[in-house]
Structure formats: C-alpha cells, structure tokens
Amino acid sequence: MSGWLVIAGLGPGDDALVTHDVTEALADATDIVGYIPYVARVAPREGLVLHASDNRVELDRAALALGLAARGRRVVVVSSGDPGVFAMAAAVFEALEAGPGAWRALDIRVLPGITAMLAASARAGAPLGHDFCAINLSDNLKPWALIEKRLRLAAEADFAMAFYNPRSRARPEGFARVLDLLRDCCGPDRWMLFARAVSTPEEELRIVSLADARPDMADMRTMVILGSSRTRRIDRPGSPILYTPRFVAEGA
Ligand code: SAH
C-alpha cells in the first residue's frame, strides 16, 4: 500500500463550504492530523485515526504526518480556511525540507479551501474588490516591529487590509496598538468590518468607522477588514453593503 499526504482546507466553518476534493480525501484517509478544533470537524468512523494536537506544535504535527505517510498511511492534515494561508501547508514543507531525504518522494498534495478573508468579505459585499493585502497580526512567529512596518507601508499604498489573528488572550494590548497606528496613518473615516465566526451559527458582522472601532470588537474568531480610502458603505434596509470600487482614476 502506498501512502500519501494531503494538506486540506476545511473552509470557514460551514460544511457546505468544504470542497468536493477535500471531502473525497477525508473519505479515503486512514489518519487525520491537526489542531484539536479542526480535527473535531471531521466525522469519526471505523478505522480512521484522529491525531489532534495543541496549536503551538505545528512542526511536530507536520513531521508526524510526513512520517505516517512514509509508513504507507493515507494522511490528511487539516487546517481551517485555506491550508496555505497562515496555516499548515507551509509548516509541512518546512518539515519536509529539514527532514529525511526519502520524504521528498512522497505523494503530497495541497487542497485549497475558502479562506476567512474571502468568506468574510463575501458576507459584507466586496470590500476586497480592488487591491488589498493580508496581514497576520500575531507576533508568535515574527517581531512586532515588522507588523507595524507592514501596516504603515500598506496604509501608505492605500491597500484595503485583511487582518488574521487580530487578538489573542496572550496579547490583548496588541490590537489596541494596531488601531491607534491605523488611525494615525489613515485618519478616522475608513470603514472597517469585524466579521466573527463567519458561516457558523455564532456569526456576527459589524461595520464601523475606524474612529468607532474598539479592541474588544475582535477576538481570535474574528476577521477584521479595513477598507481603503475608496471603500464605500451602501445603507439599505437590513444589513449595509461594504464595497471597494474596481477602478481608480488616473492621477487620483
Ligand atoms: N487558514 C485559515 C486562517 C488561520 S489563522 C484561513 O485560511 O482562514 C486563524 C484566524 O483566521 C482567526 O484568528 C481569524 O482571524 C480567522 N478566521 C478563521 N476562521 C474564521 C471565521 N469562520 N470567521 C472569521 N474569522 C475566521
């Protein structure tokens, strides 16, 4: 029996947003590897081994998955959203590069998923309709000074910005500093979207101006999108629409 390794994205939460390819890989797998809440999204069945681990052990988890595949198991490493966006795919390739040469001959595939920023932006309208960037606000894997530098340069370039990992219990003050920096660079009038637990029963959407944004509007399940200077809000009965026009006039 020859093993394989699939690194799969489970999308933002709703089972209807899991791709057909990922569903098939999960059905063929012998082993599921991932962070506890993501592994919990895979239905248990006879013969399927679930390897759930804590969040801070990505490289161990990646090496475990590669080792299992090398022993002939059919392994799916699960991430939420897309596995290539601040998630397990890069961790698996880091472990592959550092690991035994034999691992390089393994059958490895990455199966995309709907990443949180796209699920969130679709709910609100089209805030990422023009140029944008995505920034992980966690300083677990990079220095805080680099986050601040990227925020300033993205603001200068007038990108819309999608923020992953805005706030954790370990760093409650970090997001307050981000909001202060953004108000300093962009002024108070930008539109901001706080999209929590998108596509789950706990989903909550809030659109506020940068002036009214507060640190406690975000937690670890929230995607934050800051509009560019051109992002507009359309008020209408029910929820408003946030969108960024596709064009910028010459000389603007
Ligand atoms: N690989 C994932 C991102 C992992 S980082 C993806 O592509 O979506 C984890 C961060 O993603 C969270 O802190 C939050 O900012 C965001 N996130 C993940 N799922 C979300 C959801 N359903 N709703 C809102 N934000 C979400």
Boltz pocket constraint, residues with backbone or C-beta under 6 A from the ligand:
constraints:
  - pocket:
      binder: B
      contacts: [[A, 11], [A, 12], [A, 13], [A, 79], [A, 80], [A, 81], [A, 82], [A, 83], [A, 84], [A, 85], [A, 86], [A, 87], [A, 114], [A, 115], [A, 116], [A, 117], [A, 120], [A, 163], [A, 164], [A, 165], [A, 166], [A, 195], [A, 196], [A, 197], [A, 198], [A, 199], [A, 200], [A, 219], [A, 220], [A, 221], [A, 222], [A, 223], [A, 224]]
      max_distance: 6.0
